[in-house]
Amino acid sequence: MPPELPPIERIRHVHLIAVAGTGMGTLACMLADRGFRVTGSDLDTYPPMSEQLAAADIPVRKGFAAEHVVAERPDLVIIGNAVRAENPEARAVVEAGVPYLSFSDAVYHFFLRGKHSVVVSGTHGKTTCTSLIGWILAHAGRDPSVLAGGVVQNFGSSFRLGEGEHFVIEGDEYDTAYFDKTPKFLHYAPRSVLLTSCEYDHADIYSSLEDVVDAFRSLVALVPADGRIIAALDEPSVRAAVEPARAQVEGYGFTEAALWQVTDVAFDERGTSFTLWRERERLRRFQVPLHGRHNVENVLGAVALTSHLGVDPDEAAAAVAEFRGVRRRQEVRGEAGGVAVIDDFAHHPTSVRETIAGVRARFPGRTLWAIFEPRTQTTRRRIFEEAFSEALAGADRVIVARVYRPEQIPEEERLRPERVVSALGSREVEAVHLQEVDDIVEHVARERTGDDVALIMSNGAFGGICERLLARLRSAEEG
């Protein structure tokens, strides 16, 4: 058991192990904003979190070493879920008897207590929906607190600390820490929940879709009877997940069975418009600067949830019309040499498919390149090999990069990019497998048509490919 925590008023110095992840980095900045002295360590940092940590004047030591926690003993250490028990800093913390918490318990301990906890969960769409809900509440004057898994452009940060009653937090089904294998979202005392989707993911901790459904059932069961659950009930696995609910469940989606529905969806280069309905009552027309069917669902879920929190649809419509999105969610990084470079976090086959469709709607008529890095614990495995060939087939040209850190996955379980490329070829999609970022950059620069969109999809740094591609294209323009 971890040592007993000191009272919050006696905590001055907090150290975070694996600080550069989106969640941990955000928590570090939140603690710094509250006046704590914050330090951290990690193997590497990359934008946007490296920029956010630097802006908060949080020193980050490269690598993990016992001296980081014994040279100047912190009052509390927060251990990220990427950290293993054999990590030298984690071992030093335990051996020295330094109080420690998981990320999830630290969020609850320092920020969630006494708030109306709004947990946004699901396999896809969590970050966008968390950002939308937070922005709608802020625009409506509710002054919420928000913790999102990405930089919310309207806030200029991945978090917001307000004085209002609501705390909107992204609820992840991944396990909490090496010393706590329960899902993160079970630590957030949910009073309201948005459940966007439920598909198989996180192959390193879940053995089947039913295991994932069971995790979401555990979340749903925590919501009190006077709380509310807004769920994407078009999906059978979501319907299964909400079965144990004590709270009222309101469904949203495209089918007539949903309480909250949209019709007359139209896409253009400016975004998306649709008509919002509740219980067969037409409420109003929405115009949002987002693209793709998945983002229509994201907006619908956010509007339904904030309606429960007292924001009427007219207020919500005014807010989402001004929503500027989230970094690394269809983010235009620049254009050069006739190529628009788009950065996106998509990594699950469903996200890849819907992101490609959204970008296609945003840039009609242009040659669409899908450049994909298999990086997560699930995408590096063969589980979705066939699904990726189907998802990527919506692009005109496809590049599949090398599997990230392939040595961590047994060869017999590892994704075979060549198989994905071959399957795409049988669908008459031009596709190649290229190992190195430099080779990918040169291939795009050489083969571009001059009216292209390069959609970069990875949940990590991908070797700084966006910046490198834009630099190469600019040099081609000049020379």
Secondary structure by P-SEA (a helix, b strand, c coil): ccccccccccccbbbbcccccaaaaaaaaaaaaacccccccccccccaaaaaaaaacccccccccccccccccccbbbbccccccccaaaaaaaaaccccccaaaaaaacccccccbbbbbcccaaaaaaaaaaaaaaaaccbbbbbcccccccccccbbbccccbbbbbbbcccccccccccccccccccbbbbcccccccccccccaaaaaaaaaaaaaaccccbbbbcccccaaaaaaacccccbbbbbccccccccccccccccccbbbbbbbccccccbbbbbccccaaaaaaaaaaaaaaaaacccaaaaaaaaaaccccccccccccccccbbbbbbccccaaaaaaaaaaaaaaccccbbbbbbbbcccccccccaaaaaaaaaccccbbbbccccccccccccccccaaaaaaaaaaaccbbbbbccaaaaaaaaaaccccbbbbbbbccccccaaaaaaaaaaaaaaac
